[in-house]
Amino acid sequence: MKIKVIVHEAEEGGFWAEVPAIPGCATQGETFEDLLHNLYEAVEGCLSVDVSQTQIPGEGRVLEIAI
């Protein structure tokens, strides 16, 4: 899977990035390498939301898919 991210240089130094395809998914790093490492963790965390406590209305159902 490929996903696009927008990388910004932080005013105070380092970098920060956001993932437009996943609202609210963003991270930062002191170096570009730190940022890349943190991006993998941020995307994984944003995509691994636990829906077991979510109310499923009516005839809805939860599916788990691999992407």
C-alpha positions as CSV (number, residue, x, y, z in Angstrom):
1,M,0.0,0.0,0.0
2,K,1.2,3.5,-0.8
3,I,0.0,6.6,0.9
4,K,0.8,10.2,0.3
5,V,2.0,12.5,3.1
6,I,2.8,16.2,3.2
7,V,6.1,17.0,4.9
8,H,6.7,20.4,6.4
9,E,9.8,22.0,8.0
10,A,9.0,23.0,11.5
11,E,9.7,26.7,12.5
12,E,11.5,25.5,15.6
13,G,13.5,23.0,13.7
14,G,12.9,19.4,12.6
15,F,9.9,18.3,10.5
16,W,6.3,17.5,10.8
17,A,4.0,15.6,8.5
18,E,0.3,15.0,7.9
19,V,-1.6,12.3,6.1
20,P,-4.4,13.8,4.1
21,A,-6.1,10.5,3.5
22,I,-6.4,9.9,7.2
23,P,-7.9,12.9,8.9
24,G,-6.1,13.8,12.2
25,C,-3.1,11.6,11.4
26,A,0.1,13.7,11.8
27,T,3.5,13.4,13.5
28,Q,6.8,15.1,13.9
29,G,10.5,14.3,14.1
30,E,13.8,16.1,14.9
31,T,15.4,14.6,11.8
32,F,13.9,13.4,8.5
33,E,14.8,9.8,9.6
34,D,12.9,10.3,12.9
35,L,10.0,11.7,11.0
36,L,9.8,8.6,8.7
37,H,10.0,6.3,11.6
38,N,7.2,8.2,13.4
39,L,5.1,8.3,10.2
40,Y,5.0,4.5,10.0
41,E,3.9,4.3,13.7
42,A,1.3,7.1,13.3
43,V,-0.3,5.6,10.2
44,E,-0.4,2.2,11.8
45,G,-2.0,3.7,15.0
46,C,-4.5,5.7,13.0
47,L,-5.6,2.6,11.0
48,S,-5.8,0.2,13.9
49,V,-8.8,1.7,15.6
50,D,-10.7,-0.7,17.8
51,V,-14.3,-0.8,16.8
52,S,-15.4,-3.4,19.4
53,Q,-17.0,-0.6,21.5
54,T,-18.7,1.1,18.6
55,Q,-22.5,1.0,18.2
56,I,-23.4,-0.6,14.9
57,P,-26.8,0.7,13.8
58,G,-29.5,-1.6,12.3
59,E,-28.2,-4.2,9.9
60,G,-24.7,-2.8,9.8
61,R,-21.7,-5.1,10.3
62,V,-17.9,-4.8,10.8
63,L,-15.5,-6.2,8.2
64,E,-11.8,-6.6,8.5
65,I,-9.9,-6.1,5.2
66,A,-6.2,-6.2,4.3
67,I,-4.9,-3.3,2.2
